[in-house]
Amino acid sequence: MYQLENYVHPYIPNSAPAVERKMLQELGVERIDELYDLIPEDLKLKRRLNLPGPFLSEPELKRHINGILRANVSCEEYLNFLGAGCWQHAIPALCDEIIGRAEFLTAYCGDTYSDKGKYQALFEYQSMLGELLGMELVSCPTYDWSCALSSAVMMAGRITGRKKALLVGSIAPERLSQARNFCRRAMTLELIPFSRETGAMDLKALEEMLGNDVACVYYENPNFLGVVEPESASICAAAKAAGAISIVGVDAISLGVYSAPAAYGADIAVGDSQCLGSHMQSGGGVIGFIASRDEDLYCAEYPTRLYSIAPGIRGETFGFGQCTHERTSYVMREHSPDFIGTSKWLGAICAAVYLALMGPQGMREVGETILKRRAYAEKRLAEIPGICAPALCGNRFKEFVVNFDNTGKTVAQINARLLDHGIFGGYDLSSIYPEMGQSALYCVTEIHSKADIDQLADALKEAVK
C-alpha cells in the first residue's frame, strides 16, 4: 500500500497512526505484515504494486475518474445490436425512480430490522414472475442466469440421486463454463448436439443419450443462437420418461408471446430478469432466477431464501417475511449443499415494478413489437449482397445469426467498420462455432426503430464492400 508518514487517509478507516498502533496492540502484533505470515513466502509479491500514488483530495479523484469515464462509448451514444446474454430494452422511468428511493436503495436485503417493505416487494416480484413462468415457486434473485442454471443442475442431482446432466450444445459459452466449474465435483456435464441448419436440439441424439444415470436435461427457449425450440414438449416428455428432470432457460420478456415453461412440461425454469426493467451496466444488471412447481420435492432443494406471505393473528391483515434461510450458505457455510451468496435484490424489485407497469397486455405488446422489428431487420439485411440473414432457419425471437462468408470479410473487420458509423455490430461467433464460418449474433428489441434498422443496413452495405 502507498503510504505517507503519519498521514490519515480520508478514505481508509482507522488509518490514523495512533489508532493503528492501538489495533495492533489489541491483536498482539507489532506490524501489519505479521497478519500475513501464514501466506507462503513464494506466493508473496516482493515488490510494490505498479500503482500511482493516492489522490489526496476529492476534486483530484473526481477529475481522474471522469477522465476514465470519458474513454467509454455507451449504447446511449451508439446504436447497439449486441445481445448474447445482456440486452438493451426500454426502461420505464418509474423503475429508476422506485429503486432509487432510500427505503430500497439503502437496505441491503431485508432482515430482522425494520425492512418489511422490501419483503413485500420481493414477494410481489416472485409472484408476478411465477405468473409469467406458470410456476408457483420462485427463488430469491441469484447472481445471474448462469448461477441459476448451475444451482438447478445441482438441485436435479440431489432430487434424483444421479450424477449426469445433459445440456443443449447451443448454450452460451460463459454459461457452460460456469456450470462446468460450479458442478465439477458433483455432476458430469455432457452436450447434446444441435442442428446446424435450424439451431434446434437434435431430439434423436437426446433420446440416445438419455439413460438411468441422467439427472436432468437442460435446454433454452430461445437458445443462445436466438432459436426457439420447436420440440419443447417432446424434450420434457423424453426426460420424464427416463426419470430425469427437465430444466429450461428462458428469456423472460419473450413470455408475453410464447408459452410459459410449465405449459410444455418443464420441471424447473431458470433465466434472467435483466430484460425486465434493468439497465445494462458494463455487462452487469443481470438478475438470475430459479422457478418450479410448489412441491416439497423441489422446495426442499432450493439453495436460496424464499419470500412468503402469512395471515395476521386476527386474520384481518397479512405479513411478509423470509423463510428457508437456514438452508443457505449464509447459515450453513461450508456444509451448505449449494452456494448462492449475495444476490441482486434491487434488480428484482426493479423487475417487479416493470411487470406491474406492463401487465399481461403490455408484455404481449412488447413481445409482438420485438418479433416485428426483428423480422424487418432480417429482411433488410438479407437484401445486402453477400449477407445471409438469418443463417439459421428455426423460429426466432429477438436474436438471429447473420453469416458474412460470401462477403470475403471477417466479422471483426465488419464490426470495426460499423464502429466508424457509430454502431455496435453483432456478437462474433466465429471463434465459438468455427463451423459456422464468419457469423455474428444480432439482437433487435423494442428500442430499435425502423430508422435504426435502416441505418444498420446502410452501414453494412458500406462495411462489406
C-alpha angles and dihedrals in degrees: 000000000000107000137185117205111262091350118147106212113220093218100041116077118226093011093135106114094232092051091046092052091050092051091050090049090053090051092049096239132115101214138022093243090068089070088068098048091111091066111093113251093236090062095053122095107235095206139051119275115259094251132136121248120274124278104242099193135047095235091055092048093047092050091050094049093046089052090055093046092052088064090064123095110206135199087248088069101034131046107252127210096163121116124140096142105336114062138191111235135161112277117207110227090235091066091063092041095054099044090045091062115109092235089068104021098056100039111086106214110316125277141155093313122088098290101119095133090066090052090058093043091054091045089054090049091053092045097051094042088050090055090051092050096039090236131119101211121062126173127231109264119291127204094271145314091290092055091048091051093050092049092047090053090051090048090053091050092053094045096049100030088229129127108209129085125190114211126188111255093230092067118133109270094231090049091051093047092053093046091052091050095043097046101032097110096045109029141035114223123208128181123234113219119245133204115267089207101049103017090228126128119274098244094190091054090050092053090051092050096048116100142144090280095061115104098183148355117222126195136151138239103226100011127217090276091055097253122138112224108245095195100051095133091047092050092051092046092050091050092048092049089056093049092251129131119245115225120187127192113212140189098233096210090058092064093084088073105020129064119271114254091247090058093067096040106268114161097200130019125200133177146117132288094202090104089060103079104313124123121233106254108192088302092324132101090084119142119186127206140192121204137176144151115298095255127136091235091062100031091056091060102048108120092205140075116261127212119225145175128230134179119257122251093268093039092240098102140033133231131203128213147142128270137182090042090134093067096056129098087249088073106020096040110181091002092062113116089224141008133234109150127181111003140201104265098158092050090052091052089048089054089051090054091048094050092046090052095046102042121182094302093049092050090051092049095050090048093050091047091053092049092051095047094046090051091050091050091052090050094051094046092047089060091064113096112249095017122111111202122201098019092187120055099207120111113280138199116192104331129062138172120248120196122209101180094117092054093066090229133108124239089245091056092047093048090050090054091048090055088060086060093049094256132127105217129208128301109273109243098175096099094042097046105020090170088067091061120212098353134148135195113235125195127204122182139167091283092068114090126201088257091054092053092046088051090053092049092049091048092049091052088058094041096056097048 
